[in-house]
Amino acid sequence: MRTVLTIAGSDSIGGAGVQADLKAIASLDLHGASALTAVTAQNTKRVERILPLDVSDVIAQIDAVMDDSDVSAIKTGMLFSAEIAEAVSNRLKGLDIPIVVDPVMIAGVGDRLCSDGLLTSLRRSMLPLATVVTPNKEEAESLSGKRICSLDDAVAAAVAIKEMGPRAVLIKGGHLEGNGVIDLLYVDGKMIELKAPRWPVKVHGAGCTLASYIAGNISRGMEVRSAVMDAKRRVTDAIALSYPIGEGMNAINPMASKQKEAMRGERIESLRWMVERLEEGLPASWVPTSGGDVVYSLPAPQGFSEVCGIEGGLVIKGGRPRRIGDVRFDASRELASVAIGLSIHDLARTTVLALRGSERNIKVMKRSGMMWADYDLQIRSRDCSAIAETVGRGIEQTGFVPDIIFERDGMGTEPMILVNGRSPSDVLRKIGPVLH
């Protein structure tokens, strides 16, 4: 098994630092080894105390790991002092091992995690060794000496940092304003924008986890660009599925992508069960003439490959609803876009059912007592990103996530009723009065 070594500080609450690193590395089916640089007393609200280890103790840990294990990648995090940074760089210099440098200076809770002089040592000694360096906005400003208020500013900072010696620079966009999160990767002379949803949650440990994913992916043989793109996907999952462990910031969930993958079989079977109930009990008058459909997503879906639906949808045969094909992932992109838009505002909304939006049916659903809204999703345009964005804007304008969306444009030639819920059984419960 490949070994990835993390050289970083300890986080007593277990949300960041070496604790987060080892979980992220393990999620990639790799072995994580560690060399502690400092012990911190911290929680989800603040850093209480920092005890840096003696330089000789840090190097002794690295030596012990390197002397016994074939380390395939190294990630550095909190180095705390210039003395530790210089010693670590001297120990790693000349090794033919990829190194990911996370230039940690401030904790997620806002407290300082470095002493005077570290910045100079990072620039002079660590960055020239880096395969990838992963600063956030504030760290990139410190390293480059440039203020970052826009994506153009981030480009200029990335160029300045690249001149300090790293092979690639990843400036993380989580601390920049905007509805989405745009990270900027500068590698092989190209600037690449990596976009992801901005989940409405504050987390502890995202930077540590992302850098560890990158190191692990490079350890597995990925090129830098692919390693970073996959790490971005994984950390987006880890943020979305973070969880509270205290009174402050959520703890990031480094195992999130692995947990989502394990849910795929259950999603398929649950949606098949729902489709069978619809075939048994949904009146033909509720199935759109252009075909009905239903989708069920993994938590925090990042694309159509994480939303399952009916291949070909539901049609009327012999006076009853019948599915055309089997249930599979990436089978219904327009309706999946609605599920993706809903999930950004309510992670629990994973299931969406499309019904015929006749005047009679709309009156029935409005009398149900459920929360409803009227959106113009322009589904016929088949612009899936626009559909998800329209759902998001509608939720922001109304201030709530509706149980029912009335879509006048429709997915074909008629209006639609889109019923959503937390699971297939939840949606079936909501349309219970309609079923035979």
VENCOR-V479705 format. One line per field, one symbol per residue. ss: DSSP state (H for helix, E for strand, C for the rest). phi: phi as a letter, one per 20 degrees, with the letter a starting at -180 (. if undefined). psi: psi as a letter, one per 40 degrees, with the letter a starting at -180 (. if undefined). A space follows every 10 residues. Layout:
ss = ???
phi = ???
psi = ???
This chain:
ss = CCEEEEEEEE ECCCCCHHHH HHHHHHHCCC EEEEEEEEEE EECCCCEEEE EECCHHHHHH HHHHHHHHCC EEEEEECCCC CHHHHHHHHH HHCCCCCEEE ECCCCECCCC CECCCCCHHH HHHHHHHHHC CEECCCHHHH HHHHCCCCCC HHHHHHHHHH HHCCCCCEEE ECCCCCCCCE EEEEEEECCE EEEEEEECCC CCEECHHHHH HHHHHHHHHC CCCHHHHHHH HHHHHHHHHH CCECCCCCCE ECCCCHHHHH HHCHHHHHHH HHHHHHHHHH HCCHHHCCCC CEEEEEECCC CCCHHHEEEE CCCEEEECCE EEECCCEEEC CCHHHHHHHH HHHHHCCCCC EEEEEECCHH HHHHHHCCCC CEEEECCCHH HCCHHHHHHH HHHHHHHHCC CCCEEEECCC CCCCCEEEEE ECCHHHHHHH CHHHCC
phi = .fddeddaee dfenecmgff gffffffemc eddbcfdadd dbcfdaeebc dfefgfffff ffgffffdce fdaccdcfem cfffgfffff fefnfecfcd deffccfgeo efcbdgnfgf ffffdeffef fbdcfegfff fffemdfdcb ffffffffff fgfepffbcd eeefeefqfd ddedddblmd eceddbfeff bdcdofffff ffgfffffge offggfffff ffffffffff dfbfcbedff efdfegffff gfegffffff fgffffffff cefgfdegfe oeabcbdfgl fdrffdcebe fnmdcecmnc fbfeceebfl dbffffffff ffffdbgfed ccdecfefgf ffffffefne fcbdddelff flefffffff gffffffenb effcdedffm ebcbfcddec aeagffffff dgfeff
psi = hihhhhhiii hdeedaaddd ddddddeefi hhiihhdihi hiaedihdih giiidddddd ddddddddig heihhibhed iddddddddd deheighhhh hhghdhidee ihfiiheddd dddddddeeh dhhgiadddd ddddehhhei dddddddddd ddeeeidihh hhedeiiidi hhihhhifei hhhhiiihig ihiheddddd ddddddddde eiiddddddd dddddddddd fiiheaebii higeeddddd deeddddddd dddddddddd ehideehide hiiiihiihf heideehiah heahihhfei hhidaihiif egdddddddd dddddhdege hhhhihfidd ddddddeeei hiihigefdd dfgddddddd ddddddddei hidhhhhddi eceiiihhhi aeiddddddd edddi.
